[in-house]
């Protein structure tokens, strides 16, 4: 059911790019749904902060393609995404990559389905 909902968003998308002000450990997801991606770091880079040129690149990508959302991943406070958001008016939103889980989510018994369901609203804002 979650896959069907995500596929429906992808099938009706107005844009096909997700922009991450963060690491981007979602290559499987991007490939599966035929999306494009721009990110501050390649895959699961160990770099701590993106360079000024990387931030400028992401800001330009958001503006050029009228992308309304800048993403950051779980267990990140979204500082870089919020900085980029201020300069572009794109909304900073967290996306669950299913690479990590917070202690609260673990204690609350969150599942793959419940975590991916959180992404549906994020994807709607980002792609529709």
QUIDAUR-V621952 format. One line per field, one symbol per residue. ss: DSSP state (@ for helix, = for strand, . for the rest). psi: psi as a letter, one per 40 degrees, with the letter a starting at -180 (. if undefined). burial: # if it has 9 or more other C-alpha atoms within 8 Angstrom, else .. A space follows every 10 residues. Layout:
# QUIDAUR-V621952
ss = ???
psi = ???
burial = ???
This chain:
# QUIDAUR-V621952
ss = .@@@@@@@@@ @.....==== ......@@@@ @@...====. .......... .@@@@@@@@@ @@@@....== ===.....@@ @@@@@@@@.. =====..... ..@@@@@... .@@@@@@@@@ @@@@@@@.
psi = dddddddddd deidiehhhh faigffdddd ddefiiihid ihbfieidii iddddddddd ddddefhehh iiiifieedd ddddddeeei hhihiheedi hidddddefi iddddddded ddddddd.
burial = ....###.## ..#.###### ####.....# ....#.#### #.#......# ...##..##. ###...#### ####...#.. ##.##..#.# #######... #...##...# ....###### .#######
